Amino acid sequence: MSSFEPVLMANMALPDSHTLRVYESTGGYQALRRAIKELTPVQVIDAVKASNLRGRGGAGFPTGLKWTFLPKDHPGPIYMCINADESEPGTFNNRYLMELDPHQVIEGIILSSYATRATTAYIYLRYEYPLSWKRLQAALDECYAAGLLGKNILGSEFSLDVYLHKGAAAYICGEETGLIESLEGKRAWPRIKPPFPAIEGLFRKPTVVNNIETVACVTQIMARGVEWFKSIGVPSDPNNPRDPGSYGPKLYCLSGHVNNPGCYEAPLGITCRQLIDEYGGGVWKGRKGKAAIPGGISMGLFTEPEFDTPLDFAGPGKVGCLGLGTAAVVVLDETVSMVDFLHNSCRFFQHESCGQCTPCREGTAWALAMLNRIRAGKGRLRDLDLLLEIGDTIGIIPGTTICGLADGAAWPIKNAIRKFRGEFEDYIKRTNPHGYAVTEPVLALPVLAGAH
């Protein structure tokens, strides 16, 4: 990785990197000036589409393709919504961009809005990020004063207003239609699709929802070119026409039991072991790694032998995980109890489920109830099969819920039990030596027993 030169984080070490003065001194907003002067919106879309940029928010959907879903002849308005909710546990890469280089993000928002003919953009910001709010609002004020936002940007016919909106401090607001509902002032219940936001989104108008890091990549694509972007990362699989590749740089979050936690920029496709050892300084305290979350808790788990898996959009799925997600790696050392890990995971998703879909509302609650009973010394081996049944039958992928929160809740269950089943069985036998083999229903524990 020594030959790789960071670009998304290139300005962050500069004093006052969050200011317009410093950003423009490094070439900032030159890509926007060229695009507005020399390119049509369609040409900007074609460039992003040709780059095969995939959304950095979790799903990895091709960004340029997403933009083409907007109706071509719609009279407007068209909205651009920027997802800065960043509530996935272990994820903090967007915060680095917003706090240390907000103008890179704003330039990407303006370019993306120009391409999609959006005249209004909203940045939906996580409530718990006060410094991000301060830095973004100051940067927006600078842009209005410099003629980079507002009416007739840089003397062109293109106009754009960008507004900051504080989120409702809920995990579900990171789902794009839940975000839209919250932005409209309603409860953040994800919408049934279709219609998709590109057809009927914010205020029932065509809407694009993109992630903070995604629009920062748009800035770099338009500044450095499509070929530069595609020279980084993992090419598409020629034997799989459905694989658009994993191109470009990526901000990886690294936390948990490592010596040097932090946010690191690297090409898509480095392995989990490379990230831990070369960037994170290895597992802390001289211990061994036991497991790692590859991209936020909703993606599931790597075992230690799976640390050599590439952290690209295809790699984690090959070892039974949901995907790359936000590329937020959390390392668990050999002392961690997988029973405790799964209990914490189930408690989080049960709390964050919006309750709209029965399989998610009930499934997350019952998963937590069983983990509470197991940790209270009343577990049965049968509970493991019931937990797996819940994990296999809730979510968009089996087609039982409106949004993907249930899939995120299911994958830690499926991975933890299937990959560490022996540890769960030993725990149950040790803590309930006389009742672990019971198969008949057992009495429920009192409400919230064992939850704290």
Secondary structure, 3 states (H helix, E strand, C coil): CCCCCCCCCCCCCCCCCCCHHHHHHCCCCHHHHHHHHHCCHHHHHHHHHHHCCECCCCCCCEHHHHHHCCCCCCCCCCEEEEEECCCCCCCCHHHHHHHHCHHHHHHHHHHHHHHHCCCEEEEEECCCCHHHHHHHHHHHHHHHHCCCCECCHHHCCCCEEEEEEECCCCHHHHCHHHHHHHHCCCCCCCCCCCCCCCCCCHHHCCEEEEEHHHHHHHHHHHHHCHHHHHCCEECCCCCCCCCCCEECEEEEEEEECECCCEEEEEECCCEHHHHHHHHCCCEHHHCCEEEEECCCHHHCCEEHHHHHCECCCCCHHHHCCCCCCCCEEEEEECCCCHHHHHHHHHHHHHHHCCCCCHHHHHHHHHHHHHHHHHHHHHCCHHHHHHHHHHHHHCCCCCCCCCCCHHHHHHHHHHHHHHHCHHHHHHHHHHHCCCCCCCCCCCCCCCCCCCCC
